[in-house]
């Protein structure tokens, strides 16, 4: 039912991207989360934003995708990233305004994959999300460009983090 609603609202491309980056496990967690595994045993959980951003002069809209990941080997074990369609004109990092429930703060997130991924490593960020109900992130696309914002309803995040921790062979961050 949720998949059909997402498709009707024009989120087919975003849902396809979420499915592409995150293959399916058994579906015992909230259906809005997409679970997968990557190279070297990495476990992931991805979630579409509740809002849409416009791309290509407003001709196309998409939902950013938040991914939480755990890697069983090496450091850092936990990371999160945000997939967006519009390129950010920053070389290495960008300041992101993060609001978790009602607590707001600035963080530096790395810019990856040609400016279309905002990346943050560390268990502390995932631990903060695991007990939250809502996440909002905001960033500048460039020095003279506008701002992007993605909002996420984190219902089921505690179960999602627990599930990827189990797949990773570790405990959820606290």
Number of C-alpha atoms within 10 A of each C-alpha: 6 9 12 10 11 15 14 10 9 15 19 17 13 23 20 12 14 24 15 12 17 20 15 13 11 7 10 9 16 12 13 17 22 24 27 22 21 14 7 9 15 19 26 29 26 25 24 27 22 13 13 18 17 14 14 9 7 8 7 12 18 22 24 26 23 24 22 24 26 30 24 18 12 6 11 12 18 25 20 21 20 23 22 21 19 17 16 24 18 16 11 12 18 20 14 20 17 19 16 18 16 11 8 13 10 13 14 14 21 19 22 19 10 11 20 16 22 24 20 20 18 15 19 13 16 24 16 14 20 21 16 18 16 16 21 19 19 16 19 18 17 13 9 8 10 9 11 18 17 22 20 19 17 21 16 18 23 18 16 24 24 17 20 24 23 14 19 22 15 14 13 21 18 11
